[in-house]
Amino acid sequence: MQIEHVRSYEDLERYLREFTNFSGDPVPYDFIGAFHLFLAILDNLANHSIDADFEPLEEDPQLLTDEQCKFLGKLARIS
């Protein structure tokens, strides 16, 4: 999917999950570009969230997959 086709929240989520590079080509994969998108989302969450936003996360232990938790742990080790 190309960014110009994003018209809804669902489109944006799919775009982010399928992102390979800004042009949408399957290769080469732009890890740094994807990481900057991730950082922008983290900044957004930090700037706009309130403590109550975390309650549903604590109530649903299945919200993050095991793979996502492992990857977040890997990222935490490099900071």
N, C-alpha and C positions, 0 to 999 in steps of 0.2 A: 504494500500500500504506500502511496506517496502522500506527503503531508498535505497537499492541496485537496485530497479527498476526505480529510477529516472534517466531519460535520456534526458529530455528536460525541458524548462522553464515551460511548461504546467504541466508536471509530478511533478515538484518541487512545484508549486502552489497547486496542488491537494494534494500532500503529506502534506504540511503545513496546509491546511484546514482540512484534515482528521486525523491529528496527534492525537494519544491517548497516546502512549509511544514509546520508541525507538524500541521495538521489534514488534510494530504494532498490538499488541493484543488489543482487545476492552476495556479491563479493566486490571489493574486499570489505571485511567486517571492520567497522570503525569503533573499536573498544573505547577510545578516548572520547569520541562523540557521544556514545551511549552513556559513558560514565558522567559526562557533563550534564546530560539530561537527568540522570539519577540525582546528581548534586543539586540541580535546580529544584527537583521535587522535594528533596530533603530540606532545602532552604525554605520552600513554600510551607511545608509542614511545621517547621520550627517557628516561622514568623506568624502563622495564622492559627495554630492549634491552641486549645486550652486544655487544662488538666482533665476535664470531663471527657474529652475526645479519646482518652486512653482507656477509659473504662470498658468499652466494647472489646478492645484488643485483649484486655486481661480476662474477660469473660469467655472468649472464644479461643481456646488453645490451638485449634485447628486452622486458624486464620492464615498462619504462615506454614508453608510446607517444610518438611525436614530439609530439603535441598535449599530453600530460601534461608532458613536459619543457619545452615552450614556456611552459605555464601556470606551472610551478614557477619558471622563470626570471623571469616577469613578477612573481610574488609576491616573489621575492628582491630585485628592483629597488626595491620600495617599503619595504623594511625598513631 
